Every structure is written in C-alpha cells, then in structure tokens.
Amino acid sequence: MFLIYNNYLTFGDIKAMDEKFLNLEIRKFLKNFGITSQREIEIKIREALNNGSISENENLEVEANLNIGKINLTHKITGNIKLN
C-alpha cells in the first residue's frame, strides 16, 4: 500500500519520491514535447501543402508513441488533425 505524506509517495516505511517534483518534471517534459511537436507538424504540413502532396481539406491521421525504456512504459495516442 502506498501513501502520500509531506509530498512524498511512500511504500510502507520506504520514501520513494517527491510527488511535486516528479509532477513538475513530467509537466516540463510534456510541455517541451507539445511545443516542439506542434512546430514540426506545422512545418511539415506547410511543406506538404506547398508541394501539393496534400490538400487544404485533408484530415490527417496522427499517431504519437511515448516510450520510457527503464520503466517499461509504452503509450500510444492516435487522433486526427483537420486542416479545414
């Protein structure tokens, strides 16, 4: 059983981590991922529109994969980006 005490996640008598610190670190990573991913998507969409490989009325299928090898985490997110 785990408990949160003074912002630390604990398992019995073992202090495992500072929950606030962990939360902030995860949020920093996700913010960076979101900002840089959006920029890259926008660049590639503009390139594809300019060279004619997609039209302004496209509905693009999107897949993002998150992997953290050390903790054996794989998380897949799918969705769509409508251009118009």
MMTF fields as JSON, N, C-alpha, C and O atoms, coordinates in Angstrom:
{
  "mmtfVersion": "1.0.0",
  "mmtfProducer": "UNKNOWN",
  "numBonds": 335,
  "numAtoms": 336,
  "numGroups": 84,
  "numChains": 1,
  "numModels": 1,
  "chainsPerModel": [1],
  "groupsPerChain": [84],
  "chainIdList": ["A"],
  "bondAtomList": [4, 2, 8, 6, 12, 10, 16, 14, 20, 18, 24, 22, 28, 26, 32, 30, 36, 34, 40, 38, 44, 42, 48, 46, 52, 50, 56, 54, 60, 58, 64, 62, 68, 66, 72, 70, 76, 74, 80, 78, 84, 82, 88, 86, 92, 90, 96, 94, 100, 98, 104, 102, 108, 106, 112, 110, 116, 114, 120, 118, 124, 122, 128, 126, 132, 130, 136, 134, 140, 138, 144, 142, 148, 146, 152, 150, 156, 154, 160, 158, 164, 162, 168, 166, 172, 170, 176, 174, 180, 178, 184, 182, 188, 186, 192, 190, 196, 194, 200, 198, 204, 202, 208, 206, 212, 210, 216, 214, 220, 218, 224, 222, 228, 226, 232, 230, 236, 234, 240, 238, 244, 242, 248, 246, 252, 250, 256, 254, 260, 258, 264, 262, 268, 266, 272, 270, 276, 274, 280, 278, 284, 282, 288, 286, 292, 290, 296, 294, 300, 298, 304, 302, 308, 306, 312, 310, 316, 314, 320, 318, 324, 322, 328, 326, 332, 330],
  "bondOrderList": [1, 1, 1, 1, 1, 1, 1, 1, 1, 1, 1, 1, 1, 1, 1, 1, 1, 1, 1, 1, 1, 1, 1, 1, 1, 1, 1, 1, 1, 1, 1, 1, 1, 1, 1, 1, 1, 1, 1, 1, 1, 1, 1, 1, 1, 1, 1, 1, 1, 1, 1, 1, 1, 1, 1, 1, 1, 1, 1, 1, 1, 1, 1, 1, 1, 1, 1, 1, 1, 1, 1, 1, 1, 1, 1, 1, 1, 1, 1, 1, 1, 1, 1],
  "groupList": [{"groupName": "MET", "atomNameList": ["N", "CA", "C", "O"], "elementList": ["N", "C", "C", "O"], "formalChargeList": [0, 0, 0, 0], "bondAtomList": [1, 0, 2, 1, 3, 2], "bondOrderList": [1, 1, 2], "singleLetterCode": "M", "chemCompType": "L-PEPTIDE LINKING"}, {"groupName": "PHE", "atomNameList": ["N", "CA", "C", "O"], "elementList": ["N", "C", "C", "O"], "formalChargeList": [0, 0, 0, 0], "bondAtomList": [1, 0, 2, 1, 3, 2], "bondOrderList": [1, 1, 2], "singleLetterCode": "F", "chemCompType": "L-PEPTIDE LINKING"}, {"groupName": "LEU", "atomNameList": ["N", "CA", "C", "O"], "elementList": ["N", "C", "C", "O"], "formalChargeList": [0, 0, 0, 0], "bondAtomList": [1, 0, 2, 1, 3, 2], "bondOrderList": [1, 1, 2], "singleLetterCode": "L", "chemCompType": "L-PEPTIDE LINKING"}, {"groupName": "ILE", "atomNameList": ["N", "CA", "C", "O"], "elementList": ["N", "C", "C", "O"], "formalChargeList": [0, 0, 0, 0], "bondAtomList": [1, 0, 2, 1, 3, 2], "bondOrderList": [1, 1, 2], "singleLetterCode": "I", "chemCompType": "L-PEPTIDE LINKING"}, {"groupName": "TYR", "atomNameList": ["N", "CA", "C", "O"], "elementList": ["N", "C", "C", "O"], "formalChargeList": [0, 0, 0, 0], "bondAtomList": [1, 0, 2, 1, 3, 2], "bondOrderList": [1, 1, 2], "singleLetterCode": "Y", "chemCompType": "L-PEPTIDE LINKING"}, {"groupName": "ASN", "atomNameList": ["N", "CA", "C", "O"], "elementList": ["N", "C", "C", "O"], "formalChargeList": [0, 0, 0, 0], "bondAtomList": [1, 0, 2, 1, 3, 2], "bondOrderList": [1, 1, 2], "singleLetterCode": "N", "chemCompType": "L-PEPTIDE LINKING"}, {"groupName": "THR", "atomNameList": ["N", "CA", "C", "O"], "elementList": ["N", "C", "C", "O"], "formalChargeList": [0, 0, 0, 0], "bondAtomList": [1, 0, 2, 1, 3, 2], "bondOrderList": [1, 1, 2], "singleLetterCode": "T", "chemCompType": "L-PEPTIDE LINKING"}, {"groupName": "GLY", "atomNameList": ["N", "CA", "C", "O"], "elementList": ["N", "C", "C", "O"], "formalChargeList": [0, 0, 0, 0], "bondAtomList": [1, 0, 2, 1, 3, 2], "bondOrderList": [1, 1, 2], "singleLetterCode": "G", "chemCompType": "PEPTIDE LINKING"}, {"groupName": "ASP", "atomNameList": ["N", "CA", "C", "O"], "elementList": ["N", "C", "C", "O"], "formalChargeList": [0, 0, 0, 0], "bondAtomList": [1, 0, 2, 1, 3, 2], "bondOrderList": [1, 1, 2], "singleLetterCode": "D", "chemCompType": "L-PEPTIDE LINKING"}, {"groupName": "LYS", "atomNameList": ["N", "CA", "C", "O"], "elementList": ["N", "C", "C", "O"], "formalChargeList": [0, 0, 0, 0], "bondAtomList": [1, 0, 2, 1, 3, 2], "bondOrderList": [1, 1, 2], "singleLetterCode": "K", "chemCompType": "L-PEPTIDE LINKING"}, {"groupName": "ALA", "atomNameList": ["N", "CA", "C", "O"], "elementList": ["N", "C", "C", "O"], "formalChargeList": [0, 0, 0, 0], "bondAtomList": [1, 0, 2, 1, 3, 2], "bondOrderList": [1, 1, 2], "singleLetterCode": "A", "chemCompType": "L-PEPTIDE LINKING"}, {"groupName": "GLU", "atomNameList": ["N", "CA", "C", "O"], "elementList": ["N", "C", "C", "O"], "formalChargeList": [0, 0, 0, 0], "bondAtomList": [1, 0, 2, 1, 3, 2], "bondOrderList": [1, 1, 2], "singleLetterCode": "E", "chemCompType": "L-PEPTIDE LINKING"}, {"groupName": "ARG", "atomNameList": ["N", "CA", "C", "O"], "elementList": ["N", "C", "C", "O"], "formalChargeList": [0, 0, 0, 0], "bondAtomList": [1, 0, 2, 1, 3, 2], "bondOrderList": [1, 1, 2], "singleLetterCode": "R", "chemCompType": "L-PEPTIDE LINKING"}, {"groupName": "SER", "atomNameList": ["N", "CA", "C", "O"], "elementList": ["N", "C", "C", "O"], "formalChargeList": [0, 0, 0, 0], "bondAtomList": [1, 0, 2, 1, 3, 2], "bondOrderList": [1, 1, 2], "singleLetterCode": "S", "chemCompType": "L-PEPTIDE LINKING"}, {"groupName": "GLN", "atomNameList": ["N", "CA", "C", "O"], "elementList": ["N", "C", "C", "O"], "formalChargeList": [0, 0, 0, 0], "bondAtomList": [1, 0, 2, 1, 3, 2], "bondOrderList": [1, 1, 2], "singleLetterCode": "Q", "chemCompType": "L-PEPTIDE LINKING"}, {"groupName": "VAL", "atomNameList": ["N", "CA", "C", "O"], "elementList": ["N", "C", "C", "O"], "formalChargeList": [0, 0, 0, 0], "bondAtomList": [1, 0, 2, 1, 3, 2], "bondOrderList": [1, 1, 2], "singleLetterCode": "V", "chemCompType": "L-PEPTIDE LINKING"}, {"groupName": "HIS", "atomNameList": ["N", "CA", "C", "O"], "elementList": ["N", "C", "C", "O"], "formalChargeList": [0, 0, 0, 0], "bondAtomList": [1, 0, 2, 1, 3, 2], "bondOrderList": [1, 1, 2], "singleLetterCode": "H", "chemCompType": "L-PEPTIDE LINKING"}],
  "groupTypeList": [0, 1, 2, 3, 4, 5, 5, 4, 2, 6, 1, 7, 8, 3, 9, 10, 0, 8, 11, 9, 1, 2, 5, 2, 11, 3, 12, 9, 1, 2, 9, 5, 1, 7, 3, 6, 13, 14, 12, 11, 3, 11, 3, 9, 3, 12, 11, 10, 2, 5, 5, 7, 13, 3, 13, 11, 5, 11, 5, 2, 11, 15, 11, 10, 5, 2, 5, 3, 7, 9, 3, 5, 2, 6, 16, 9, 3, 6, 7, 5, 3, 9, 2, 5],
  "groupIdList": [1, 2, 3, 4, 5, 6, 7, 8, 9, 10, 11, 12, 13, 14, 15, 16, 17, 18, 19, 20, 21, 22, 23, 24, 25, 26, 27, 28, 29, 30, 31, 32, 33, 34, 35, 36, 37, 38, 39, 40, 41, 42, 43, 44, 45, 46, 47, 48, 49, 50, 51, 52, 53, 54, 55, 56, 57, 58, 59, 60, 61, 62, 63, 64, 65, 66, 67, 68, 69, 70, 71, 72, 73, 74, 75, 76, 77, 78, 79, 80, 81, 82, 83, 84],
  "secStructList": [7, 3, 3, 3, 3, 6, 6, 3, 3, 3, 3, 6, 6, 3, 3, 3, 3, 3, 2, 2, 2, 2, 2, 2, 2, 2, 2, 2, 2, 2, 2, 2, 2, 2, 2, 2, 2, 2, 2, 2, 2, 2, 2, 2, 2, 2, 2, 2, 2, 2, 2, 6, 1, 1, 7, 6, 6, 7, 3, 3, 3, 3, 3, 3, 3, 3, 3, 3, 4, 4, 4, 6, 3, 3, 3, 3, 3, 3, 3, 3, 3, 3, 7, 7],
  "xCoordList": [0.84, 0.0, 0.882, 1.911, 0.486, 1.277, 0.481, -0.75, 1.183, 0.593, 1.369, 2.55, 0.706, 1.402, 1.472, 0.448, 2.704, 2.926, 3.971, 5.078, 3.621, 4.529, 5.075, 6.268, 4.195, 4.518, 5.398, 5.865, 5.634, 6.417, 5.502, 4.656, 5.683, 4.971, 5.735, 6.933, 5.05, 5.736, 5.119, 3.928, 5.943, 5.508, 5.897, 7.061, 4.932, 5.258, 6.155, 5.787, 7.33, 8.282, 9.301, 10.185, 9.203, 10.201, 9.719, 8.667, 10.492, 10.18, 10.655, 11.831, 9.762, 10.126, 10.461, 11.468, 9.657, 9.911, 9.081, 8.081, 9.508, 8.771, 7.75, 8.127, 6.48, 5.42, 5.363, 5.15, 5.545, 5.514, 6.651, 6.452, 7.839, 8.993, 8.75, 8.985, 8.282, 8.0, 6.967, 7.141, 5.894, 4.842, 5.392, 5.065, 6.221, 6.811, 7.725, 7.709, 8.515, 9.42, 8.642, 9.011, 7.58, 6.753, 6.104, 6.08, 5.58, 4.955, 5.95, 5.597, 7.188, 8.219, 8.488, 8.587, 8.603, 8.835, 7.669, 7.878, 6.44, 5.267, 5.095, 4.668, 5.418, 5.349, 6.343, 6.001, 7.571, 8.587, 8.165, 8.322, 7.632, 7.162, 6.063, 6.089, 5.102, 3.985, 4.415, 3.977, 5.273, 5.717, 6.544, 6.294, 7.517, 8.377, 7.62, 7.859, 6.721, 5.933, 5.013, 4.886, 4.37, 3.482, 4.258, 3.792, 5.429, 6.265, 6.62, 6.511, 7.037, 7.418, 6.226, 6.355, 5.073, 3.859, 3.493, 3.202, 3.505, 3.166, 4.111, 3.665, 5.41, 6.39, 6.094, 6.061, 5.88, 5.64, 4.314, 4.218, 3.293, 2.008, 2.169, 1.669, 2.861, 3.088, 3.867, 3.527, 4.909, 5.686, 4.801, 4.861, 3.985, 3.118, 2.066, 1.743, 1.532, 0.576, 1.26, 0.703, 2.456, 3.182, 3.6, 3.601, 3.955, 4.374, 3.215, 3.411, 2.008, 0.819, 0.57, -0.32, 1.325, 1.111, -0.109, -0.577, -0.624, -1.905, -2.7, -2.144, -4.016, -4.877, -5.323, -5.147, -5.897, -6.343, -7.512, -7.835, -8.15, -9.307, -8.968, -9.863, -7.694, -7.259, -7.64, -7.813, -7.76, -7.923, -6.759, -6.774, -5.754, -4.537, -4.63, -4.925, -4.376, -4.325, -2.979, -1.936, -3.014, -1.81, -1.622, -2.583, -0.367, -0.021, 1.216, 2.207, 1.16, 2.318, 2.61, 1.704, 3.88, 4.302, 5.246, 6.214, 4.964, 5.812, 6.433, 5.731, 7.746, 8.455, 9.436, 10.215, 9.395, 10.397, 10.922, 10.315, 12.056, 12.597, 12.862, 12.55, 13.437, 13.827, 12.655, 12.823, 11.469, 10.302, 9.311, 8.188, 9.747, 8.934, 7.575, 6.542, 7.586, 6.348, 6.294, 7.221, 5.208, 4.9, 3.465, 2.551, 3.279, 1.939, 1.72, 2.531, 0.625, 0.321, -0.943, -1.945, -0.87, -2.021, -2.292, -1.371, -3.556, -3.931, -4.987, -5.705, -5.067, -6.062, -6.045, -5.456, -6.697, -6.787, -6.514, -6.829, -5.92, -5.75, -6.5, -6.14, -7.539, -8.308, -7.677, -7.414, -7.435, -6.8, -7.796, -7.417, -9.039, -10.055, -11.408, -12.392],
  "yCoordList": [-1.175, 0.0, 1.235, 1.262, 2.271, 3.486, 4.637, 4.632, 5.605, 6.802, 8.012, 7.91, 9.163, 10.412, 11.172, 11.469, 11.49, 12.187, 13.266, 12.977, 14.51, 15.646, 15.664, 15.884, 15.432, 15.444, 14.285, 14.294, 13.304, 12.141, 10.94, 10.68, 10.218, 8.96, 7.902, 7.718, 7.204, 6.213, 4.838, 4.703, 3.829, 2.439, 1.874, 1.548, 1.758, 1.335, 2.372, 3.543, 1.956, 2.872, 3.425, 4.184, 3.066, 3.476, 4.72, 4.699, 5.806, 7.026, 6.84, 6.559, 6.993, 6.719, 7.98, 7.993, 9.039, 10.219, 11.398, 11.238, 12.573, 13.801, 13.959, 14.187, 13.841, 13.881, 15.216, 15.234, 16.327, 17.635, 17.757, 18.227, 17.334, 17.384, 16.518, 16.957, 15.29, 14.382, 14.986, 14.958, 15.531, 16.143, 17.28, 17.377, 18.14, 19.253, 18.759, 19.307, 17.741, 17.2, 16.594, 16.787, 15.872, 15.294, 16.403, 16.339, 17.412, 18.534, 19.277, 19.693, 19.452, 20.106, 19.301, 19.857, 17.988, 17.141, 17.247, 17.432, 17.129, 17.158, 18.516, 18.581, 19.593, 20.93, 21.026, 21.501, 20.577, 20.586, 19.713, 20.105, 18.535, 17.637, 18.308, 18.27, 18.919, 19.553, 20.708, 20.815, 21.574, 22.748, 22.335, 22.806, 21.466, 21.073, 20.226, 20.351, 19.377, 18.557, 19.421, 19.2, 20.403, 21.289, 22.019, 22.127, 22.517, 23.233, 22.324, 22.735, 21.11, 20.176, 19.795, 19.691, 19.588, 19.254, 20.405, 20.187, 21.632, 22.803, 22.944, 23.222, 22.756, 22.858, 21.832, 22.168, 20.587, 19.52, 19.693, 19.374, 20.194, 20.434, 21.531, 21.397, 22.618, 23.699, 23.194, 23.519, 22.403, 21.836, 20.977, 21.088, 20.128, 19.234, 20.018, 19.656, 21.08, 21.924, 22.612, 22.671, 23.128, 23.846, 22.947, 23.387, 21.698, 20.818, 20.001, 19.193, 20.209, 19.578, 18.145, 17.487, 17.648, 16.256, 16.084, 14.963, 17.177, 17.159, 18.391, 19.37, 18.329, 19.472, 20.151, 19.612, 21.327, 22.098, 21.456, 21.856, 20.467, 19.814, 18.449, 17.653, 18.182, 16.882, 16.691, 17.646, 15.437, 15.005, 14.048, 12.909, 14.51, 13.729, 12.839, 13.312, 11.551, 10.629, 10.794, 10.858, 10.862, 11.107, 9.985, 9.478, 9.613, 8.63, 9.131, 9.503, 9.141, 9.512, 8.366, 7.793, 8.046, 6.966, 7.508, 8.2, 7.194, 7.583, 6.318, 5.361, 6.32, 5.154, 5.6, 6.53, 4.934, 5.119, 3.724, 2.968, 3.4, 2.05, 1.54, 0.392, 2.391, 1.931, 1.483, 0.656, 2.019, 1.615, 0.801, 0.541, 0.398, -0.441, 0.187, -0.477, 1.476, 2.185, 2.427, 2.987, 2.003, 2.324, 2.814, 2.125, 4.025, 4.61, 5.182, 5.973, 4.785, 5.206, 6.059, 5.71, 7.177, 8.067, 8.247, 8.491, 8.127, 8.349, 9.436, 9.687, 10.07, 11.119, 11.612, 10.986, 12.738, 13.347, 14.831, 15.475, 15.367, 16.808, 17.21, 16.802, 18.005, 18.511, 19.819, 20.703, 19.941, 21.145, 22.245, 23.413, 21.9, 22.905, 22.459, 23.18],
  "zCoordList": [0.0, 0.0, 0.0, 0.676, -0.761, -0.767, -0.176, -0.198, 0.345, 0.935, 0.459, 0.127, 0.424, 0.156, 1.467, 2.082, 1.894, 3.154, 2.921, 2.467, 3.231, 3.006, 1.581, 1.368, 0.609, -0.815, -1.274, -2.413, -0.436, -0.825, -0.965, -0.109, -2.051, -2.238, -1.458, -1.671, -0.553, 0.274, 0.101, -0.178, 0.269, 0.264, 1.617, 1.847, 2.51, 3.87, 4.516, 4.603, 4.97, 5.596, 4.607, 5.006, 3.332, 2.347, 1.607, 0.968, 1.694, 0.96, -0.478, -0.709, -1.435, -2.814, -3.605, -4.314, -3.512, -4.33, -3.862, -3.161, -4.257, -4.003, -5.125, -6.275, -4.809, -5.819, -6.551, -7.764, -5.855, -6.52, -7.524, -8.645, -7.12, -8.019, -9.25, -10.376, -9.041, -10.15, -11.087, -12.306, -10.529, -11.328, -12.178, -13.361, -11.597, -12.343, -13.453, -14.556, -13.182, -14.195, -15.368, -16.526, -15.068, -16.132, -16.942, -18.171, -16.272, -16.974, -17.856, -18.959, -17.393, -18.212, -19.477, -20.571, -19.315, -20.484, -21.465, -22.664, -20.956, -21.833, -22.506, -23.659, -21.808, -22.411, -23.559, -24.642, -23.327, -24.375, -25.549, -26.705, -25.258, -26.313, -27.13, -28.36, -26.449, -27.135, -28.019, -29.165, -27.492, -28.245, -29.455, -30.565, -29.255, -30.371, -31.394, -32.595, -30.936, -31.861, -32.705, -33.91, -32.084, -32.839, -33.923, -35.057, -33.583, -34.547, -35.728, -36.883, -35.443, -36.508, -37.381, -38.601, -36.764, -37.527, -38.451, -39.627, -37.93, -38.751, -39.939, -41.053, -39.717, -40.803, -41.884, -43.068, -41.489, -42.469, -43.205, -44.39, -42.513, -43.183, -44.224, -45.341, -43.876, -44.849, -46.064, -47.202, -45.821, -46.928, -47.826, -49.051, -47.222, -47.992, -48.774, -49.906, -48.188, -48.911, -50.086, -51.183, -49.862, -50.915, -52.067, -53.216, -51.788, -52.885, -53.456, -54.364, -52.925, -53.478, -53.038, -53.577, -52.084, -51.667, -50.765, -50.565, -50.223, -49.5, -49.905, -50.402, -49.684, -49.993, -48.702, -47.609, -48.845, -47.679, -46.948, -45.83, -47.562, -46.946, -46.358, -46.076, -46.176, -45.66, -44.196, -43.438, -43.838, -42.455, -42.199, -42.665, -41.462, -41.275, -40.043, -38.946, -40.232, -39.097, -38.403, -39.054, -37.074, -36.291, -35.276, -34.697, -35.077, -34.05, -33.316, -33.945, -31.999, -31.181, -30.227, -29.622, -30.106, -29.216, -28.162, -28.478, -26.916, -25.794, -25.229, -24.901, -25.119, -24.587, -23.518, -23.727, -22.373, -21.328, -21.018, -20.26, -21.616, -21.537, -20.133, -19.819, -19.283, -17.944, -17.09, -16.194, -17.357, -16.565, -17.394, -16.962, -18.604, -19.472, -19.766, -19.677, -20.118, -20.454, -21.948, -22.532, -22.557, -23.943, -23.961, -23.509, -24.495, -24.531, -25.923, -26.406, -26.569, -27.93, -27.919, -27.295, -28.622, -28.752, -30.239, -31.018, -30.63, -32.022, -32.088, -31.12, -33.23, -33.415, -34.846, -35.727, -35.067, -36.388, -36.293, -35.292, -37.353, -37.493, -38.75, -39.854, -38.581, -39.716, -40.17, -39.354, -41.463, -41.973, -42.284, -42.37, -42.451, -42.748, -42.259, -42.422]
}
